[in-house]
Amino acid sequence: MAIFAIDAPRWLSVGLYLGLGWLVVIAIWPLLHRLPPAGLFWFGLGGLFYTVGAVIYAVKKPDPVPGVFGFHEIFHLFVMAGSAANFWAIARSVLPLP
């Protein structure tokens, strides 16, 4: 939405991003049959991290040290954790083990 310079409410943009992220649920049956359980676990954990981070971003809480280390920094930590979980899921599910 930012690319179109639309000044939408935070709840709307967060809701759209969450909806886009959880569209993977549509493909859950093929994933269940093709991915090992560990891969599904790590992808699910990544989605959980992204979702919790989005909720923190939407409600602007917790904000432990405003201006220094606040909700936005916590949001980014959850995004990094989600990215790491997704990376690990791909590494364990797609790449051959030594």
Contact map, one row per residue, 1 for C-alpha under 8 A:
11111101000010000000000000000000000000000000000000000000000000000000000000000000000000000000000000
11111110000000000000000000000000000000000000000000000000000000000000000000000000000000000000000000
11111100000000000000000000000000000000000000000000000000000000000000000000000000000000000000000000
11111100000000000000000000000000000000000000000000000000000000000000000000000000000000000000000000
11111110000000000000000000000000000000000000000000000000000000000000000000000000000000000000000000
11111111000000000000000000000000000000000000000000000000000000000000000000000000000000000000000000
01001111100000000000000000000000000000000000000000000000000000000000000000000000000000000000000000
10000111110110000000000000000000000000000000000000000000000000000000000000000000000000000000000000
00000011111110000000000000000000000000000000000000000000000000000000000000000000000000000000000000
00000001111111000000000000000000000000000000000000000000010000000000000000000000000000000000000000
00000000111111100000000000000000000000000000000000000000010000000000000000000000000000000000000000
00000001111111110000000000000000000000000000000000000000000000000000000000000000000000000000000000
10000001111111111000000000000000000000000000000000000000000000000000000000000000000000000000000000
00000000011111111100000000000000000000000000000000000110010000000000000000000000000000000000000000
00000000001111111110000000000000000000000000000000000000000000000000000000000000000000000000000000
00000000000111111111000000000000000000000000000000000000000000000000000000000000000000000000000000
00000000000011111111100000000000000000000000000000000000000000000000000000000000000000000000000000
00000000000001111111110000000000000000000000000000100100000000000000000000000000000000000000000000
00000000000000111111111000000000000000000000000000000000000000000000000000000000000000000000000000
00000000000000011111111000000000000000000000000000000000000000000000000000000000000000000000000000
00000000000000001111111100000000000000000000001000000000000000000000000000000000000000000000000000
00000000000000000111111110000000000000000000001000000000000000000000000000000000000000000000000000
00000000000000000011111111100000000000000000000000000000000000000000000000000000000000000000000000
00000000000000000000111111110000000000000000000000000000000000000000000000000000000000000000000000
00000000000000000000011111110000000000000000000000000000000000000000000000000000000000000000000000
00000000000000000000001111111000000000000000000000000000000000000000000000000000000000000000000000
00000000000000000000001111111110000000000000000000000000000000000000000000000000000000000000000000
00000000000000000000000111111111000000000000000000000000000000000000000000000000000000000000000000
00000000000000000000000001111111100000000000000000000000000000000000000000000000000000000000000000
00000000000000000000000000111111110000000000000000000000000000000000000000000000000000000000000000
00000000000000000000000000111111111000010000000000000000000000000000000000000000000000000000000000
00000000000000000000000000011111111100010000000000000000000000000000000000000000000000000000000000
00000000000000000000000000001111111000000000000000000000000000000000000000000000000000000000000000
00000000000000000000000000000111111100000000000000000000000000000000000000000000000000000000000000
00000000000000000000000000000011111111110000000000000000000000000000000000000000000000000000100000
00000000000000000000000000000001011111110000000000000000000000000000000000000000000000000000100000
00000000000000000000000000000000001111111000000000000000000000000000000000000000000000000000000000
00000000000000000000000000000000001111111100000000000000000000000000000000000000000000001001100000
00000000000000000000000000000000001111111110000000000000000000000000000000000000000000001101100000
00000000000000000000000000000011001111111111000000000000000000000000000000000000000000001000000000
00000000000000000000000000000000000011111111100000000000000000000000000000000000000000001000000000
00000000000000000000000000000000000001111111110000000000000000000000000000000000000011011000000000
00000000000000000000000000000000000000111111111000000000000000000000000000000000000011001000000000
00000000000000000000000000000000000000011111111100000000000000000000000000000000000000000000000000
00000000000000000000000000000000000000001111111110000000000000000000000000000000010010000000000000
00000000000000000000000000000000000000000111111111000000000000000000000000000000111111000000000000
00000000000000000000110000000000000000000011111111100000000000000000000000000000010000000000000000
00000000000000000000000000000000000000000001111111110000000000000000000000000000010000000000000000
00000000000000000000000000000000000000000000111111111000000000000000000000000110110000000000000000
00000000000000000000000000000000000000000000011111111100000000000000000000000110110000000000000000
00000000000000000100000000000000000000000000001111111110000000000000000000000000000000000000000000
00000000000000000000000000000000000000000000000111111111000000000000000000000100000000000000000000
00000000000000000000000000000000000000000000000011111111100000000000000001111110000000000000000000
00000000000001000100000000000000000000000000000001111111110000000000000000100000000000000000000000
00000000000001000000000000000000000000000000000000111111111000000000000000000000000000000000000000
00000000000000000000000000000000000000000000000000011111111111000000001101100000000000000000000000
00000000000000000000000000000000000000000000000000001111111110000000001100100000000000000000000000
00000000011001000000000000000000000000000000000000000111111100000000000000000000000000000000000000
00000000000000000000000000000000000000000000000000000011111110000000000000000000000000000000000000
00000000000000000000000000000000000000000000000000000001111111100000001100000000000000000000000000
00000000000000000000000000000000000000000000000000000001101111100000001000000000000000000000000000
00000000000000000000000000000000000000000000000000000001000111110000011000000000000000000000000000
00000000000000000000000000000000000000000000000000000000000111111100111000000000000000000000000000
00000000000000000000000000000000000000000000000000000000000001111100111000000000000000000000000000
00000000000000000000000000000000000000000000000000000000000000111111110000000000000000000000000000
00000000000000000000000000000000000000000000000000000000000000111111110000000000000000000000000000
00000000000000000000000000000000000000000000000000000000000000001111110000000000000000000000000000
00000000000000000000000000000000000000000000000000000000000000001111110000000000000000000000000000
00000000000000000000000000000000000000000000000000000000000000111111111111000000000000000000000000
00000000000000000000000000000000000000000000000000000000000001111111111111000000000000000000000000
00000000000000000000000000000000000000000000000000000001100111110000111111100000000000000000000000
00000000000000000000000000000000000000000000000000000001100100000000111111110000000000000000000000
00000000000000000000000000000000000000000000000000000000000000000000111111111000000000000000000000
00000000000000000000000000000000000000000000000000001001000000000000111111111100000000000000000000
00000000000000000000000000000000000000000000000000001101100000000000001111111110000000000000000000
00000000000000000000000000000000000000000000000000001000000000000000000111111111000000000000000000
00000000000000000000000000000000000000000000000000001000000000000000000011111111100000000000000000
00000000000000000000000000000000000000000000000011011000000000000000000001111111110000000000000000
00000000000000000000000000000000000000000000000011001000000000000000000000111111111000000000000000
00000000000000000000000000000000000000000000000000000000000000000000000000011111111100000000000000
00000000000000000000000000000000000000000000010011000000000000000000000000001111111110000000000000
00000000000000000000000000000000000000000000111111000000000000000000000000000111111111000000000000
00000000000000000000000000000000000000000000010000000000000000000000000000000011111111100000000000
00000000000000000000000000000000000000000000010000000000000000000000000000000001111111110000000000
00000000000000000000000000000000000000000110110000000000000000000000000000000000111111111000000000
00000000000000000000000000000000000000000110010000000000000000000000000000000000011111111100000000
00000000000000000000000000000000000000000000000000000000000000000000000000000000001111111110000000
00000000000000000000000000000000000000000100000000000000000000000000000000000000000111111111000000
00000000000000000000000000000000000001111110000000000000000000000000000000000000000011111111100000
00000000000000000000000000000000000000100000000000000000000000000000000000000000000001111111111000
00000000000000000000000000000000000000000000000000000000000000000000000000000000000000111111111000
00000000000000000000000000000000000001100000000000000000000000000000000000000000000000011111111110
00000000000000000000000000000000001101100000000000000000000000000000000000000000000000001111111100
00000000000000000000000000000000000000000000000000000000000000000000000000000000000000000111111100
00000000000000000000000000000000000000000000000000000000000000000000000000000000000000000111111110
00000000000000000000000000000000000000000000000000000000000000000000000000000000000000000001111111
00000000000000000000000000000000000000000000000000000000000000000000000000000000000000000001001111
00000000000000000000000000000000000000000000000000000000000000000000000000000000000000000000000111
